[in-house]
Amino acid sequence: MAEPVYRSVIGFARTVFGYLGLKFDVTGAELVPQTGGAVVAMNHIGYLDFALAGFAFRPRKRMVRFMAKKEVFDHKISGPLMRGMKHIPVDREAGAGSYNAAVEALRRGELVGVFPEATISQSFELKEFKNGAVRMALESGTPIIPLVIWGSQRVWTKGRPKALKRNHVPIRIVVGEPYLPSDSDPTLATKDLKARMQVLLDQARGTYPDRAEDGAWWMPAALSGSAPTLEAAEAADAEERAARAARRAR
């Protein structure tokens, strides 16, 4: 299938990542199915996660249709690119349409990328998961591919300046075994997904080549880093959501 926009963006991204000197280390790329639909469930710690994670799918020559907030599609530059790559816009005020579009894409044999945490985790730990990923897998009858990324927060994340210079940051990606949710209860199936992804995240951190000093900003507080605790980060997210709702009300 011809994908001129997607392939052009991939080529540009590879050039940029090469300039930055990013060092990719991917485990489990061979687990990506060669054909058929699947939900790609990812953790979310940086703005470039969706682009960086694409390296895990290159060996199989597969492209992921990511679900992303509608505002990205409204932008005059990113919008045409996102539509050209057939990503799926998510309207937070009317999510049924994007959910249905994702299920249809899965049934057509597409890979659909989802961030179950919905927003970037400023603690760099796994936040509470939404159940959309497992509901889509259950409704479409397609497997879930759990995937975690580590190191992307050092390039560009929320509340930190961009590090878009030649920095040779290692990017660790771990792909888990695809599986069909065994529980029809979305709440229980989501707990299972999060547990699987926690195992992968522990693996990614444990094999990350750069050793962080105590107090490193890009490490979680539980691992002697200076990132906010999960509780503090969730409180900050709640304040931001309240402020956003107040702006909409005005």
C-alpha positions as CSV (number, residue, x, y, z in Angstrom):
1,M,0.0,0.0,0.0
2,A,1.4,3.4,-1.0
3,E,1.8,5.7,2.0
4,P,3.6,8.8,0.5
5,V,3.0,11.1,3.4
6,Y,3.8,8.5,6.1
7,R,6.9,7.4,4.4
8,S,8.1,11.0,3.9
9,V,7.5,11.8,7.5
10,I,9.4,8.6,8.5
11,G,12.3,9.6,6.3
12,F,12.4,13.1,7.8
13,A,12.2,11.7,11.4
14,R,15.1,9.4,10.7
15,T,17.1,12.3,9.5
16,V,16.3,14.3,12.6
17,F,16.9,11.5,15.0
18,G,20.2,10.8,13.2
19,Y,21.2,14.4,13.7
20,L,20.4,14.2,17.4
21,G,22.5,11.0,17.6
22,L,19.7,9.1,19.4
23,K,20.8,5.5,20.1
24,F,17.9,3.1,19.7
25,D,17.8,-0.2,21.5
26,V,14.7,-2.3,20.7
27,T,13.7,-5.6,22.2
28,G,10.8,-7.6,20.9
29,A,10.3,-6.2,17.5
30,E,10.0,-9.7,16.1
31,L,6.8,-10.1,18.2
32,V,5.0,-7.5,16.0
33,P,2.6,-9.5,13.8
34,Q,3.2,-9.2,10.1
35,T,-0.5,-8.8,9.3
36,G,-3.7,-8.1,11.0
37,G,-5.1,-5.5,13.4
38,A,-3.8,-4.9,16.9
39,V,-4.0,-2.3,19.6
40,V,-0.6,-0.9,20.4
41,A,-0.7,0.2,24.1
42,M,2.1,2.5,25.0
43,N,3.3,4.4,28.1
44,H,3.6,8.2,27.7
45,I,6.6,10.1,29.0
46,G,7.5,12.5,26.2
47,Y,6.1,14.5,23.3
48,L,7.9,12.4,20.7
49,D,6.9,9.0,22.0
50,F,4.7,8.1,19.0
51,A,7.5,9.0,16.5
52,L,10.3,7.3,18.4
53,A,8.2,4.1,19.0
54,G,7.9,3.7,15.3
55,F,11.4,2.2,15.2
56,A,9.9,-1.0,16.8
57,F,7.7,-1.5,13.7
58,R,10.3,-0.9,11.0
59,P,11.5,-4.5,10.8
60,R,7.9,-5.6,10.0
61,K,7.3,-2.6,7.7
62,R,4.1,-1.8,9.5
63,M,2.7,1.6,10.2
64,V,0.7,2.6,13.3
65,R,-2.3,4.8,13.3
66,F,-2.1,6.8,16.5
67,M,-5.0,8.3,18.4
68,A,-4.1,11.9,19.1
69,K,-5.9,14.9,20.5
70,K,-8.0,16.9,18.0
71,E,-5.9,20.0,18.6
72,V,-3.0,18.4,16.8
73,F,-5.1,17.9,13.7
74,D,-6.3,21.5,13.8
75,H,-2.8,22.9,13.6
76,K,-1.9,24.3,10.1
77,I,1.3,22.4,9.9
78,S,0.8,19.1,11.9
79,G,-2.9,18.8,10.8
80,P,-2.3,17.9,7.1
81,L,0.5,15.5,8.1
82,M,-1.6,13.7,10.7
83,R,-4.5,13.3,8.3
84,G,-2.1,12.2,5.6
85,M,-0.7,9.5,7.9
86,K,-4.3,8.4,8.7
87,H,-3.9,9.0,12.4
88,I,-7.2,9.2,14.4
89,P,-8.3,12.5,16.0
90,V,-9.7,12.4,19.5
91,D,-12.2,15.0,20.6
92,R,-12.2,15.0,24.4
93,E,-15.8,16.3,24.4
94,A,-17.1,13.7,21.9
95,G,-15.0,10.6,22.1
96,A,-17.5,8.1,20.6
97,G,-16.6,9.1,17.0
98,S,-12.9,8.5,17.4
99,Y,-13.5,5.2,19.3
100,N,-15.6,3.9,16.5
101,A,-13.1,5.0,13.9
102,A,-10.4,3.1,15.8
103,V,-12.4,-0.1,16.0
104,E,-13.1,0.1,12.3
105,A,-9.4,0.5,11.6
106,L,-8.6,-2.5,13.7
107,R,-11.1,-4.6,11.9
108,R,-9.5,-3.5,8.6
109,G,-6.2,-5.0,9.8
110,E,-4.6,-1.7,11.0
111,L,-2.3,-1.2,14.0
112,V,-3.9,1.5,16.2
113,G,-1.7,3.2,18.8
114,V,-3.2,4.2,22.1
115,F,-1.8,5.9,25.2
116,P,-3.9,4.4,28.0
117,E,-2.6,7.1,30.4
118,A,-4.1,9.7,28.0
119,T,-1.5,12.4,28.9
120,I,2.2,12.5,29.6
121,S,3.2,11.2,33.0
122,Q,5.3,13.8,34.6
123,S,6.4,11.3,37.3
124,F,7.7,9.0,34.6
125,E,5.7,6.2,36.3
126,L,2.6,4.5,34.9
127,K,-0.4,6.7,35.7
128,E,-4.0,5.4,36.0
129,F,-5.1,3.7,32.8
130,K,-8.2,4.5,30.8
131,N,-10.0,1.4,29.6
132,G,-10.4,2.4,25.9
133,A,-7.5,0.2,24.7
134,V,-8.9,-3.0,26.1
135,R,-12.5,-2.1,25.1
136,M,-11.3,-1.6,21.5
137,A,-9.5,-4.9,21.5
138,L,-12.5,-6.7,22.9
139,E,-14.9,-5.2,20.5
140,S,-12.8,-5.7,17.4
141,G,-11.5,-9.1,18.4
142,T,-7.9,-8.1,17.9
143,P,-4.9,-8.5,20.2
144,I,-3.1,-5.9,22.3
145,I,0.6,-5.3,21.8
146,P,2.0,-3.7,25.0
147,L,5.0,-1.5,24.4
148,V,7.1,0.8,26.7
149,I,9.6,3.4,25.9
150,W,12.3,4.9,28.2
151,G,14.6,7.8,27.6
152,S,12.3,9.9,25.4
153,Q,11.6,12.2,28.4
154,R,15.2,13.3,28.1
155,V,14.6,14.7,24.6
156,W,11.3,16.5,25.1
157,T,8.8,16.2,27.8
158,K,6.2,18.3,29.6
159,G,7.6,21.1,31.8
160,R,11.2,20.8,30.5
161,P,13.1,22.6,27.8
162,K,13.6,20.7,24.5
163,A,16.9,18.9,24.1
164,L,16.9,19.1,20.4
165,K,20.6,19.1,19.9
166,R,23.1,16.3,19.3
167,N,22.9,14.6,22.6
168,H,23.3,10.8,21.9
169,V,20.4,10.0,24.3
170,P,19.7,6.3,24.5
171,I,16.1,5.4,23.6
172,R,15.1,2.0,25.0
173,I,11.9,0.3,23.6
174,V,10.5,-3.0,24.8
175,V,7.7,-4.7,22.9
176,G,5.7,-7.3,24.8
177,E,4.0,-10.5,23.6
178,P,0.7,-9.7,21.8
179,Y,-2.3,-11.2,23.7
180,L,-6.0,-11.3,23.6
181,P,-7.6,-9.9,26.8
182,S,-8.8,-12.9,28.8
183,D,-11.3,-11.0,30.8
184,S,-14.4,-9.4,29.3
185,D,-14.6,-6.9,32.1
186,P,-12.8,-3.8,30.8
187,T,-11.8,-2.8,34.4
188,L,-10.1,-6.1,35.1
189,A,-8.6,-6.3,31.6
190,T,-7.1,-2.9,32.0
191,K,-5.5,-3.8,35.4
192,D,-4.0,-6.8,33.6
193,L,-2.7,-4.6,30.8
194,K,-1.1,-2.2,33.3
195,A,0.6,-5.0,35.1
196,R,2.0,-6.3,31.9
197,M,3.3,-2.9,31.0
198,Q,4.9,-2.4,34.4
199,V,6.9,-5.6,33.9
200,L,8.1,-4.2,30.5
201,L,8.9,-0.8,32.0
202,D,11.0,-2.4,34.8
203,Q,12.9,-4.3,32.1
204,A,13.5,-1.1,30.0
205,R,14.8,0.8,33.0
206,G,16.9,-2.1,34.2
207,T,18.6,-2.4,30.9
208,Y,18.9,1.3,30.1
209,P,22.6,2.0,29.4
210,D,22.9,5.4,31.0
211,R,23.2,5.3,34.8
212,A,21.5,8.2,36.4
213,E,23.0,10.1,39.4
214,D,20.9,10.5,42.5
215,G,18.5,13.4,41.9
216,A,18.5,13.1,38.1
217,W,15.4,15.0,36.9
218,W,14.5,12.3,34.4
219,M,14.3,9.5,37.0
220,P,11.2,8.8,39.1
221,A,11.3,9.7,42.8
222,A,11.0,6.1,43.7
223,L,14.3,5.4,41.9
224,S,16.2,8.3,43.6
225,G,15.3,10.8,40.9
226,S,13.9,14.3,41.4
227,A,10.8,13.8,39.2
228,P,7.6,14.5,41.1
229,T,6.0,11.6,42.8
230,L,3.1,9.9,41.1
231,E,0.7,11.5,43.6
232,A,2.2,15.0,43.1
233,A,2.1,14.7,39.4
234,E,-1.6,13.5,39.5
235,A,-2.5,16.5,41.7
236,A,-0.8,18.8,39.1
237,D,-2.8,17.1,36.3
238,A,-6.0,17.6,38.2
239,E,-5.3,21.3,38.6
240,E,-4.6,21.6,34.9
241,R,-7.8,19.8,33.9
242,A,-9.8,22.1,36.2
243,A,-8.2,25.2,34.7
244,R,-8.9,23.9,31.2
245,A,-12.5,23.3,32.1
246,A,-12.8,26.8,33.5
247,R,-11.4,28.3,30.3
248,R,-14.0,26.3,28.2
249,A,-16.8,27.5,30.5
250,R,-15.7,31.1,30.0
